[in-house]
Amino acid sequence: MNNLYDFKEFVNRVYEKTKFKAKELYKHMMVEIQIINKQDYFEFFSLLKSKWLKYKKNDAISSYLLENYQEFFSLYLTKFFPFQLERLKCGNAEALTPIDFKLVLLYKFNESEIQTIETLKNQYKIKEKTNSILKRIFVFSIFPFGRIIEQIYKKPFGCQLAGIYENMKDIRPKERIQIQKGEFAIYILLRAQ
């Protein structure tokens, strides 16, 4: 990740383009990846495509994701977005069917990132809660991953949000992961459509 590409620059650019509205965020995050990080996108796409060769014959998209999710999501979220690897956790991955894959992503925003959102809220008189904005930024950063996989898989494929949790007691017992104060867990379902 480029040192100039920091969280403050990212959220300011995203706010200017989207006002943090869901529909605009969904469209803009792909722009972040393909245009703003053009060289990184081609390298990442090449990596995903080369690893797909092993699974392509059997059309095993969920096995492909299950065996590579840690590398894929770690690279994806830290290369294209200003998320820090040491505060990102990927786990509870499961291939539900040959075309459905479930994953839990957990991220902890630090005080500086939270303050960046607070400053932006004050500057633009945004009434929305800081935590809601942080969640939305993280969730919509994940969604383009499904579109990238779709280009490799050559079939309709997408990400669905299965849930956002800030409290472990809200999570079904068999899916529980440890959530620390200030973190939130995002359950993502990736599936062929």
C-alpha positions as CSV (number, residue, x, y, z in Angstrom):
1,M,0.0,0.0,0.0
2,N,1.2,3.5,-0.9
3,N,2.2,5.6,2.2
4,L,0.3,8.5,0.7
5,Y,-2.8,6.5,0.6
6,D,-4.1,6.9,4.2
7,F,-7.4,6.7,5.9
8,K,-8.0,10.4,6.0
9,E,-7.5,10.8,2.3
10,F,-9.6,7.8,1.6
11,V,-12.6,8.9,3.6
12,N,-12.5,12.4,2.4
13,R,-12.4,11.2,-1.2
14,V,-15.2,8.7,-0.6
15,Y,-17.3,11.3,1.1
16,E,-16.9,13.8,-1.7
17,K,-17.9,11.2,-4.3
18,T,-20.7,9.5,-2.3
19,K,-21.8,11.4,0.8
20,F,-21.7,7.9,2.3
21,K,-24.9,7.0,0.6
22,A,-25.2,3.2,0.0
23,K,-25.9,3.2,-3.7
24,E,-23.1,5.6,-4.5
25,L,-20.7,3.8,-2.2
26,Y,-21.4,0.5,-4.0
27,K,-20.4,2.1,-7.3
28,H,-17.5,4.1,-6.1
29,M,-15.6,1.4,-4.3
30,M,-15.0,-0.4,-7.6
31,V,-13.6,2.9,-8.9
32,E,-11.3,3.0,-5.9
33,I,-9.9,-0.4,-6.9
34,Q,-9.8,-0.2,-10.7
35,I,-8.8,3.4,-11.3
36,I,-7.2,4.8,-8.3
37,N,-5.2,1.6,-7.7
38,K,-4.9,0.4,-11.3
39,Q,-1.5,-1.3,-11.1
40,D,-2.4,-3.1,-7.8
41,Y,-5.7,-4.2,-9.4
42,F,-4.0,-5.9,-12.3
43,E,-1.5,-7.7,-10.0
44,F,-4.2,-8.8,-7.6
45,F,-6.5,-9.9,-10.5
46,S,-3.6,-11.9,-12.0
47,L,-3.0,-13.6,-8.6
48,L,-6.6,-14.6,-8.3
49,K,-6.8,-15.8,-11.9
50,S,-3.6,-17.9,-11.6
51,K,-4.9,-19.6,-8.4
52,W,-8.3,-20.3,-10.1
53,L,-6.7,-22.6,-12.6
54,K,-6.4,-25.4,-10.0
55,Y,-10.2,-25.3,-9.4
56,K,-11.6,-24.3,-12.8
57,K,-12.0,-27.8,-14.2
58,N,-14.3,-28.8,-11.3
59,D,-16.0,-25.4,-11.2
60,A,-15.1,-25.4,-7.4
61,I,-15.6,-21.7,-6.6
62,S,-16.3,-22.3,-2.9
63,S,-13.3,-24.6,-2.5
64,Y,-11.2,-22.0,-4.2
65,L,-12.3,-19.3,-1.8
66,L,-12.0,-21.6,1.3
67,E,-8.4,-22.5,0.6
68,N,-7.3,-19.0,-0.3
69,Y,-9.6,-16.6,1.6
70,Q,-6.9,-15.5,4.2
71,E,-4.5,-14.4,1.5
72,F,-7.2,-12.9,-0.8
73,F,-8.9,-10.8,1.8
74,S,-5.8,-9.7,3.6
75,L,-4.3,-8.5,0.3
76,Y,-7.6,-7.0,-1.0
77,L,-8.4,-5.0,2.1
78,T,-4.9,-3.7,2.7
79,K,-3.8,-3.1,-0.9
80,F,-6.9,-1.3,-2.2
81,F,-8.2,0.3,1.1
82,P,-6.4,1.8,4.0
83,F,-7.2,-1.0,6.4
84,Q,-4.4,-2.3,8.6
85,L,-3.5,-6.0,8.5
86,E,-2.8,-6.2,12.3
87,R,-6.4,-5.0,13.0
88,L,-8.0,-7.3,10.5
89,K,-9.2,-10.8,11.2
90,C,-10.6,-13.3,8.8
91,G,-12.1,-16.5,10.0
92,N,-15.0,-18.9,10.4
93,A,-14.8,-19.6,6.7
94,E,-17.0,-22.3,5.4
95,A,-17.9,-23.7,1.9
96,L,-21.6,-24.1,2.4
97,T,-22.2,-25.6,-1.1
98,P,-20.1,-25.8,-4.2
99,I,-21.1,-22.2,-5.0
100,D,-21.7,-20.7,-1.6
101,F,-19.0,-19.5,0.7
102,K,-19.3,-17.8,4.2
103,L,-16.7,-15.8,5.9
104,V,-16.4,-13.6,9.0
105,L,-14.3,-10.4,8.7
106,L,-13.5,-8.5,11.9
107,Y,-11.9,-5.1,11.9
108,K,-11.0,-2.7,14.7
109,F,-10.8,1.0,13.8
110,N,-8.2,2.9,15.8
111,E,-8.7,6.2,17.6
112,S,-7.1,8.2,14.7
113,E,-9.6,6.7,12.2
114,I,-12.5,7.3,14.5
115,Q,-11.3,10.9,15.0
116,T,-11.1,11.3,11.2
117,I,-14.8,10.5,10.9
118,E,-15.7,12.8,13.8
119,T,-13.8,15.7,12.1
120,L,-15.5,15.0,8.8
121,K,-18.9,14.9,10.5
122,N,-18.3,18.3,12.2
123,Q,-16.9,19.8,9.0
124,Y,-19.9,18.7,6.8
125,K,-22.6,18.7,9.6
126,I,-23.2,15.0,9.2
127,K,-25.8,13.8,11.7
128,E,-25.2,10.0,11.3
129,K,-23.4,8.1,14.1
130,T,-19.7,7.6,13.7
131,N,-20.0,3.9,14.1
132,S,-22.6,3.6,11.4
133,I,-20.3,5.5,9.0
134,L,-17.3,3.2,9.9
135,K,-19.4,0.1,9.3
136,R,-20.7,1.3,6.0
137,I,-17.2,2.2,4.8
138,F,-15.9,-1.3,5.7
139,V,-18.9,-3.2,4.3
140,F,-18.9,-1.4,1.0
141,S,-15.2,-1.9,0.7
142,I,-15.8,-5.6,0.7
143,F,-18.6,-5.8,-1.9
144,P,-16.5,-5.2,-5.0
145,F,-14.6,-8.4,-4.2
146,G,-17.6,-10.4,-5.5
147,R,-17.4,-8.5,-8.8
148,I,-13.7,-9.4,-9.1
149,I,-14.5,-13.0,-8.5
150,E,-17.3,-12.8,-11.1
151,Q,-14.7,-11.8,-13.7
152,I,-12.6,-14.8,-12.9
153,Y,-15.5,-17.3,-12.4
154,K,-17.2,-16.1,-15.6
155,K,-20.6,-16.5,-14.0
156,P,-22.7,-14.0,-11.9
157,F,-21.2,-13.9,-8.4
158,G,-21.7,-11.5,-5.6
159,C,-21.3,-10.6,-1.9
160,Q,-24.2,-10.5,0.4
161,L,-24.1,-9.1,3.9
162,A,-25.3,-11.7,6.3
163,G,-24.9,-9.5,9.4
164,I,-22.9,-6.9,11.3
165,Y,-22.2,-7.6,15.0
166,E,-20.7,-5.5,17.7
167,N,-21.6,-7.9,20.5
168,M,-20.8,-11.6,20.7
169,K,-24.1,-12.4,22.3
170,D,-25.9,-11.3,19.1
171,I,-24.1,-14.1,17.1
172,R,-25.4,-17.6,16.9
173,P,-23.5,-19.9,19.3
174,K,-21.8,-22.0,16.6
175,E,-20.6,-18.9,14.7
176,R,-19.2,-17.1,17.7
177,I,-15.9,-15.3,17.5
178,Q,-14.3,-13.2,20.1
179,I,-15.2,-9.5,19.6
180,Q,-13.2,-6.9,21.5
181,K,-14.4,-3.5,22.4
182,G,-14.3,-1.2,19.4
183,E,-14.4,-4.1,16.9
184,F,-17.3,-5.3,14.8
185,A,-17.7,-8.6,12.9
186,I,-19.1,-8.7,9.4
187,Y,-20.6,-12.0,8.2
188,I,-20.3,-12.1,4.4
189,L,-21.9,-14.7,2.1
190,L,-20.3,-15.0,-1.3
191,R,-22.3,-16.9,-3.8
192,A,-23.0,-17.6,-7.5
193,Q,-26.2,-16.0,-8.5
